Amino acid sequence: MKFDYNKILKNKYLSEAFQFRFCPDEKTFNDPYFKDQNQRHESICPFCKNRTSHFFAELAEEILNSEKNYSLQKGNIAGIKKELGAWKKNYYYLPPLVYINRIESEYAFCFLVSPVTELSSEKDIIAPESLTGFIPLCIETWNNLKIHLSLIESKVFDLSKYSEDIDKFTDTGVLPEWSLIPFKSKKSEKVNIFRKFEKLSASYFSSSPFYTLVNSASKTAEKFLNKSSEIYNNVSVSPEILIKTISEEISPKTLSSSSSKLKIFFYSVYVENNEVIDIQFTKAEAENDFKEGEKRIVTGNFTPINKTAEYAGSSALALNSKGYFAKSFFSDADDDLFLFHAEFPYCAGDQIWFFNWYIV
């Protein structure tokens, strides 16, 4: 999407919405690790050229410090894990809040939540400050987003006792008495621009390859760990067999071309009683990516997660933007030296998914 800054700058709420969706948060903006990305963003973004802290930084901090020990249920408003924020074409996509519309055994179906109530329109329902205890929040019932529960890191508000009203509004358009009244026309130019922002953000987070991985892991863990004696007997020794099974189920295709823009997605997978109980993302960086004979070798370093568990092995996938991948035939990680190493049959791929497996 090409952003029209002339139109965005003319409207206070569009300006705030843009920053809240596509500008790096304070921590990312000041992180030397992202120096190049921040400089490219700053060179084109009118809001970050002379940047100072603002309301949205305070809001983000408030969300990050929200309830951590929680049980999610229908009607909650929650935050997506902050580490899932990512750079894309010189813009930083900030993880949004979501309204949890439904919870099932394998998936959570959510609606994206926007705090910019002034740009609400048809199919928006607005919970006023008296309900949230913080700021008015606009639930965009037109903006569906499928996301796995494991990617939620905090519960921010509880609107569960109003969930029947919200369901009724979604189905019939009947606005509950407690809702603020949105704009009557969705044809307003600024509303259209705002909705493009929201759709763009939602499409990134609902289509992330990591969601596919987590969803597959949930189904595969139940299907194979509990029902297959071979995997059940070996998982305590080598749980990476799970990701190999997932890989086979996705039907891999051959990769054909190299990419110089390598991204590392590094996950720690925790297994307890033969079940995947947690998947955590950590920062990693490739130092070497080269061809040796018919092999492609990728090595680098990662930041370990401080969690007591027994290391049980590693596995890796090389993935390109079209979703084609190759499995590593050797991978290893050293928690003491913070180094990882993966070897693939020679393949292309601009992403490396690396998994450390732990027994809790």
Legacy VTK file of the C-alpha trace (Angstrom):
# vtk DataFile Version 3.0
C-alpha trace
ASCII
DATASET POLYDATA
POINTS 360 float
0.000 0.000 0.000
1.304 3.461 -0.911
0.667 5.954 1.876
-0.598 9.437 0.940
1.050 11.536 3.634
-0.626 14.719 2.405
-4.027 13.320 3.348
-2.811 11.622 6.507
-1.130 14.747 7.880
-4.268 16.819 7.404
-6.193 14.736 9.925
-5.178 14.311 13.565
-6.786 10.890 13.965
-5.362 9.475 10.740
-1.931 10.646 11.885
-2.311 8.919 15.228
-3.700 5.755 13.645
-0.803 5.574 11.186
1.782 5.881 13.943
0.043 3.264 16.068
0.052 0.724 13.230
3.195 1.407 11.141
5.807 3.271 13.218
8.241 1.395 15.510
7.528 1.480 19.218
9.969 3.302 21.498
12.026 0.213 22.306
12.393 -0.797 18.652
13.110 2.776 17.554
16.021 3.004 20.017
17.353 -0.522 19.469
20.802 -0.536 17.738
19.922 -3.972 16.329
17.388 -2.240 14.031
19.558 0.758 13.178
19.336 0.327 9.394
15.580 -0.279 9.375
14.969 2.699 11.645
17.069 4.975 9.449
15.201 3.941 6.301
11.880 4.424 8.034
12.886 7.768 9.484
13.951 9.023 6.043
10.415 8.614 4.630
8.135 8.946 7.655
7.113 12.534 8.555
6.203 11.450 12.096
9.579 9.941 12.969
11.967 12.542 11.466
11.782 14.664 14.613
10.362 12.051 16.895
9.574 12.483 20.576
7.649 10.276 22.988
3.893 10.628 22.690
0.625 9.205 23.937
0.956 5.977 21.993
4.242 5.145 23.699
2.473 5.473 27.047
-0.421 3.371 25.774
1.931 0.619 24.579
3.682 0.610 27.955
0.331 0.317 29.697
-0.572 -2.691 27.544
2.775 -4.411 28.093
2.315 -4.110 31.849
-1.200 -5.555 31.749
-2.272 -8.747 33.462
0.137 -11.613 32.730
-1.455 -14.407 34.750
-4.773 -14.760 33.001
-7.188 -17.180 31.420
-8.620 -15.949 28.159
-12.292 -16.190 27.389
-14.808 -14.938 24.859
-15.323 -11.195 25.274
-11.788 -10.373 26.431
-9.671 -7.710 24.768
-6.051 -8.833 24.685
-2.649 -7.938 23.252
-0.728 -9.946 20.655
2.828 -10.745 21.727
5.044 -7.716 21.173
7.864 -9.796 19.647
5.613 -10.551 16.669
5.988 -6.956 15.539
8.098 -6.857 12.379
9.616 -4.634 9.719
8.062 -4.767 6.254
9.035 -2.401 3.425
10.438 0.271 5.758
7.422 0.224 8.089
7.145 -1.454 11.452
3.932 -3.408 11.934
2.923 -3.125 15.577
0.934 -6.044 17.058
-2.677 -4.909 17.543
-5.142 -5.511 20.314
-7.827 -8.075 19.530
-11.362 -8.669 20.741
-11.801 -12.419 21.256
-14.978 -13.330 19.448
-14.732 -17.096 19.848
-12.428 -19.673 21.411
-12.158 -23.232 20.148
-9.871 -26.121 21.020
-7.375 -25.364 18.252
-7.966 -21.782 17.121
-9.007 -18.426 18.486
-11.070 -16.295 16.123
-10.711 -12.621 16.948
-11.752 -9.188 15.807
-9.150 -6.469 15.464
-9.559 -3.644 17.958
-8.828 0.004 17.232
-8.495 2.767 19.846
-9.278 5.490 17.284
-12.994 5.901 17.977
-13.341 9.167 16.037
-12.959 7.257 12.750
-15.523 4.578 13.491
-18.363 3.898 11.067
-20.869 1.234 10.097
-20.138 -2.207 11.594
-18.138 -0.607 14.426
-19.184 -0.915 18.066
-17.579 1.418 20.601
-17.027 0.476 24.229
-16.884 3.795 26.144
-14.329 4.697 28.770
-16.857 3.842 31.491
-16.697 0.184 30.369
-12.990 -0.164 29.647
-11.756 1.929 32.557
-9.114 3.366 30.244
-10.016 4.759 26.817
-12.900 4.133 24.390
-12.224 1.111 22.163
-13.751 0.442 18.782
-14.433 -3.209 17.915
-14.218 -3.548 14.136
-16.675 -6.342 13.423
-15.942 -5.969 9.683
-12.261 -6.786 10.189
-11.978 -10.506 10.985
-8.623 -11.867 12.092
-7.757 -15.522 12.787
-5.026 -15.949 15.368
-3.828 -18.731 17.658
-4.221 -18.328 21.428
-0.514 -18.968 22.040
0.264 -15.613 20.408
-1.665 -13.642 23.049
0.534 -12.279 25.836
-1.777 -10.221 28.043
-5.410 -9.578 28.857
-6.144 -5.858 28.750
-9.909 -5.538 29.287
-12.813 -7.859 30.042
-16.017 -7.204 28.105
-17.337 -10.758 28.504
-20.559 -9.672 30.187
-21.312 -7.581 27.093
-20.434 -10.321 24.583
-24.102 -11.142 23.858
-24.710 -7.481 22.927
-21.649 -7.537 20.675
-22.768 -10.802 19.020
-26.216 -9.324 18.406
-24.707 -6.209 16.854
-22.484 -8.338 14.613
-25.471 -10.372 13.413
-28.192 -7.709 13.194
-26.513 -4.294 13.358
-28.555 -3.337 16.445
-26.325 -1.023 18.487
-26.459 -1.647 22.268
-27.418 1.234 24.524
-23.985 1.348 26.141
-22.106 1.913 22.858
-21.019 5.301 21.656
-22.563 6.208 18.295
-20.205 5.841 15.301
-20.227 7.954 12.125
-23.267 7.321 9.946
-21.357 7.220 6.680
-18.582 4.781 5.855
-17.981 6.672 2.605
-16.009 9.405 4.358
-12.545 9.615 2.757
-10.738 9.603 6.088
-12.747 6.569 7.248
-11.803 4.741 4.045
-8.118 5.568 4.541
-8.295 4.455 8.162
-9.933 1.153 7.214
-7.177 0.492 4.689
-4.684 0.927 7.550
-6.582 -1.597 9.652
-6.975 -4.141 6.850
-3.289 -3.887 5.987
-2.259 -4.476 9.596
-4.720 -7.340 10.051
-3.646 -9.059 6.832
-0.035 -9.140 8.035
-0.762 -10.641 11.436
-3.407 -13.080 10.261
-1.228 -14.419 7.438
2.099 -14.748 9.283
3.785 -18.116 8.575
4.212 -18.529 12.322
0.438 -18.828 12.751
0.452 -21.733 10.309
3.222 -23.371 12.305
1.505 -22.995 15.665
-1.840 -24.187 14.332
-0.169 -27.195 12.715
1.753 -27.938 15.908
-1.450 -27.949 17.939
-3.183 -30.396 15.609
-0.106 -32.557 15.073
0.733 -32.787 18.775
-2.744 -34.079 19.534
-2.889 -36.371 16.509
0.572 -37.907 16.698
1.892 -37.582 20.240
-1.208 -39.078 21.816
-2.020 -41.702 19.185
1.255 -42.823 17.625
3.293 -45.137 19.861
6.466 -44.584 17.819
6.432 -40.801 18.277
5.134 -41.094 21.820
8.056 -43.315 22.797
10.672 -41.102 21.144
9.473 -37.566 21.925
11.158 -37.462 25.334
14.469 -38.188 23.611
14.019 -36.287 20.370
10.952 -34.017 20.195
12.148 -32.505 16.934
10.375 -35.443 15.314
7.241 -33.347 15.764
8.436 -30.604 13.399
9.520 -33.228 10.901
6.010 -34.630 10.964
4.576 -31.137 10.526
6.914 -30.552 7.592
5.761 -33.721 5.865
2.114 -32.758 6.328
2.628 -29.371 4.599
3.733 -31.082 1.352
7.114 -29.425 0.639
8.055 -28.115 -2.792
11.503 -27.551 -4.281
13.108 -24.137 -3.852
14.796 -22.668 -6.888
16.489 -19.301 -6.304
18.629 -17.641 -3.652
17.835 -14.508 -1.667
20.182 -12.049 0.011
17.530 -10.832 2.466
17.721 -13.641 5.000
15.470 -13.494 8.072
15.836 -15.775 11.085
12.752 -16.803 13.043
14.037 -18.575 16.144
11.654 -20.467 18.428
12.039 -22.346 21.676
9.483 -25.160 21.879
8.670 -26.605 25.311
7.291 -30.128 25.682
5.748 -31.470 28.872
4.133 -34.888 29.244
4.497 -35.377 25.483
2.572 -32.195 24.661
3.750 -28.865 23.260
2.905 -26.434 26.068
4.661 -23.280 24.904
6.378 -21.769 21.857
8.485 -18.660 22.470
10.118 -16.358 19.952
13.624 -15.025 20.539
15.983 -12.714 18.663
18.524 -14.323 16.342
20.920 -13.178 13.620
22.707 -15.067 10.831
26.474 -14.604 10.639
27.212 -17.049 7.799
25.049 -18.240 4.922
27.018 -20.109 2.264
27.099 -23.053 -0.136
29.442 -25.984 0.462
29.188 -28.623 -2.244
25.529 -29.584 -2.396
24.819 -28.166 1.051
23.612 -24.781 2.225
24.962 -23.903 5.678
23.530 -21.177 7.907
25.118 -20.271 11.237
24.593 -17.416 13.671
23.787 -16.390 17.217
20.643 -16.131 19.294
19.486 -14.661 22.584
18.575 -17.491 24.974
15.343 -17.481 26.926
15.850 -17.755 30.676
13.707 -20.784 31.357
14.877 -23.927 33.124
14.351 -26.879 30.805
16.332 -29.767 29.336
17.607 -29.179 25.792
16.501 -32.070 23.607
17.511 -31.121 20.084
17.031 -28.686 17.212
15.472 -28.612 13.763
15.160 -26.026 11.015
13.292 -25.118 7.825
14.388 -22.832 4.979
11.337 -21.026 3.626
10.774 -18.603 0.753
8.069 -15.958 0.370
5.795 -18.371 -1.539
5.777 -20.848 1.320
8.038 -23.470 -0.307
10.584 -24.933 2.068
13.378 -27.428 2.606
14.084 -29.333 5.827
17.521 -29.360 7.452
19.288 -32.703 7.688
21.476 -31.392 10.508
20.891 -28.641 13.065
22.301 -27.799 16.459
22.258 -24.980 19.011
24.549 -24.220 21.929
22.763 -22.570 24.867
26.093 -21.711 26.490
27.747 -20.053 23.471
24.428 -18.825 22.028
25.270 -20.192 18.572
23.116 -22.102 16.101
24.047 -24.167 13.041
21.813 -25.628 10.316
22.661 -27.573 7.155
20.220 -28.027 4.279
20.279 -29.855 0.971
21.195 -26.848 -1.207
18.105 -24.685 -1.478
16.921 -21.120 -1.708
14.925 -19.434 1.008
14.779 -15.931 2.442
13.608 -17.172 5.854
15.044 -19.717 8.272
12.744 -21.174 10.921
14.929 -22.603 13.670
13.508 -24.620 16.575
15.125 -25.492 19.881
13.242 -28.279 21.626
13.121 -28.553 25.430
11.683 -31.001 27.905
10.067 -29.235 30.878
LINES 1 361
360 0 1 2 3 4 5 6 7 8 9 10 11 12 13 14 15 16 17 18 19 20 21 22 23 24 25 26 27 28 29 30 31 32 33 34 35 36 37 38 39 40 41 42 43 44 45 46 47 48 49 50 51 52 53 54 55 56 57 58 59 60 61 62 63 64 65 66 67 68 69 70 71 72 73 74 75 76 77 78 79 80 81 82 83 84 85 86 87 88 89 90 91 92 93 94 95 96 97 98 99 100 101 102 103 104 105 106 107 108 109 110 111 112 113 114 115 116 117 118 119 120 121 122 123 124 125 126 127 128 129 130 131 132 133 134 135 136 137 138 139 140 141 142 143 144 145 146 147 148 149 150 151 152 153 154 155 156 157 158 159 160 161 162 163 164 165 166 167 168 169 170 171 172 173 174 175 176 177 178 179 180 181 182 183 184 185 186 187 188 189 190 191 192 193 194 195 196 197 198 199 200 201 202 203 204 205 206 207 208 209 210 211 212 213 214 215 216 217 218 219 220 221 222 223 224 225 226 227 228 229 230 231 232 233 234 235 236 237 238 239 240 241 242 243 244 245 246 247 248 249 250 251 252 253 254 255 256 257 258 259 260 261 262 263 264 265 266 267 268 269 270 271 272 273 274 275 276 277 278 279 280 281 282 283 284 285 286 287 288 289 290 291 292 293 294 295 296 297 298 299 300 301 302 303 304 305 306 307 308 309 310 311 312 313 314 315 316 317 318 319 320 321 322 323 324 325 326 327 328 329 330 331 332 333 334 335 336 337 338 339 340 341 342 343 344 345 346 347 348 349 350 351 352 353 354 355 356 357 358 359
